[in-house]
């Protein structure tokens, strides 16, 4: 790097220019969506999640699955910083435009990332058929998917899950409290749990669970 400041930055934001140019010229209607993906509450909750995963994870060179990866704007660089020995990072999303933007956004990690156009809600068996199965599964949008009870990927896999009680059209599975979130996630051994305001001064809550299903 040219400067100490750039060398210390976890997120190489200067590399985002190519992705922003792609959005501006090919997907201008996605500007607001991309801006939302890097809002304060996404930084806050995803940073906390990845930091906790890095302390709990015991796998060397783990294979990581992200369900509903979106652009991966915050999650991908945080994972690569806090778990630098990731062997392969699978990003699953049903939105081809989001995956195309993601490809340009994370060019420095493209040798590790495998992007898969998959609707997790309806194609979970496809994920289970992959030869390279995960050590860690992350879902930061449980409110937009079926119960994780039905989407868990094997026993003894570390699952890091986030959901909320924020009412929105796409939030088909928002939960009113942590107890219900736990019951819908199906983890038999919870290693970390937390609930925080969805955003600053928000009346809504983000629920976080990290654990394993031994069954």
N, C-alpha and C positions, 0 to 999 in steps of 0.2 A: 504494500500500500504506500501511497505517497505521503500520508500524514498520520500522526498518532491518533487523531480523532476518528478518521475513517477506519483505521485498524481496530479500534475499540467498539465499533458499532455492530450490534448483533444483526440488525436488519439492514441489508445493503440497499437503502432506498434509492440511491443514484442509479441502480440497475432497473428500477421500475419504469424508467422513461420509455423503453421499448413497448412495455405492456400498455402504458397510458396512450402512446401513439396508436397502438392497435385499436384500443377502445375508441379513441377519438375518430379514427378514419373508417373502421369497420363496424364497430358496435357502439355508436354514440349514445344510444338509448340505455346503455348499461352503466353510464357514469355514476348515476345516483346509487345503483346497486353496489358498485365497487366501493364507493365512498362509505356506504353503510358497513361493508365488510372490514373496514379498518377504523371503525368508530371506537370510542373510548372503552365501551363495555366489552367489545371483542378483545381488545388488548388486555384488559383487566382479567377477564375470566379465563382466557386461553393461556395467558402467562402463568396464572396460578395453577392451572391444570398441568401444563407441561413441566413446571418446576416440581410439582408433587410426583408426577410419573417418573422423573429422572431420579428422585430419591428412593422410590419404591422398587423400580425395575431392577431385576437381578440377572437379566439375560445379557450375554455378550453378543454384539453384532445382531441385534434383534431385527426381525421382519415386522414392520408396522403397517396396519391397515387403518385408513381413515374413511369412515362411512359418511357420505354427504360432505365431501371435501370443499365444495364451492371453489373459490379461487386459491385457497390455501395461503392467502396473503400474510396472515399473522402466524398461523399454525406451523407451516412448513419451515420457515427460518428459525423459529423457536425450537422445534424438534431437532433440527440439524445442529443447533448450538448446544442444547442441553444434553442431547444423546448423540454425540458426534460419530459413534461407531455404527450407526444404523446401516444394516446390510442392504435393505430395500424398503422403499416407502411407496405403498400402493394407495393411490387416491381414487376413490369411487364416487362418481356423481352421474346423474341422469341428464345433465345439461351440457351438451357438446360445446356451446359457446364459452361457458365457464372454464371448461378443460382447456380450450384453445388459449384463452387468456392466461390461464395458469401455466401453460407450457412456456409462454414468453416471459412471464413474471419470474419464474424460477429457473432460468437457463443454467445457472451455475450448479444446480442440483439435478439436472436432467439425466445424468448417468446413474442416479440412484432411484429416481422417481419412475413409477409405472402408473400411468393414468388409464383408468378403465371406465368406459361409458356403460354404467350399470345402474339400474334402479334397485337399490338395496331392498326396498319394501317388497318387491315382486321377484327378485332374482338372487335371494340370499343363498340358494343352493348352488348357484354358479360360483360364488365366492368359496364355498366349502369344497368345491371340486378342484381348486387350484393346487398345483403341486407344491407351491411355496406357501405354506400356511403361516398365520401370524403368531408372534409372541405377544404383541400388544395390539389391541383394537381401541380406536378412539372414535367416539361419536359425540360431537358437541351440539347436535341438533336433534336430540331425542324427541323434542316436541313436534317435529315434523315427520316422524316415522312411526311405524307400528311399535308395540311394546318390545323392548329389548329382550324380554323373555323369549320371543320368537326369533330373535336375530343374533343371539349369542353364538360366537364362533369357536366352539369346542371347549372342553374342560381345561382348567389350569392355564387358560389364556388371560393375561391381565387386560381387563376392560376399564377404560376411562370414559365416563359418561356424564353428559350435561344435558339438563332439560330445564324448562321454566314454566311459569304460570302466566306468561304474557299472552293475552288474547289477540290473535291475528288469524287471518283466513288460512294461511299455510300451516298454522300450528294445530294440527289435527289431534295432537296428543299432549296438550298442555296439562300439567298436573297441579292440584291445589296445595299440596304439601309434600314434605320429604318422605313421610311414611308411604304414601301412595307411589311416589317415584321409586322407592326401594322395591315395592311389591311388583312394579312393572318391569324392573330391570333384571331381577332374578339372580343377583349375585349372592352366593352363599357365604363368602368371606369378604367382608368390606374392610379395606385397609385405610381408607380415607373418605371422609364425608364433610361437606360444607354447604352452607346456604348463605348467599349474599344478595344484596339488592341487585336487581337486573341491570340497573344503571344508577348513576348518581341521583340521589333524591327520588328514586323510583319507588312506586308502590308495589312493584312486582319483584319476584325472587328468582334467582338462578340456583339450581340444585346441582351439586357435583358429587359423584361417587366414583371411587376407584377400587376395584377388587377383582375377585376370581369366582368363577362358578365351578365348584368341585364335582358337580353331578354329571 
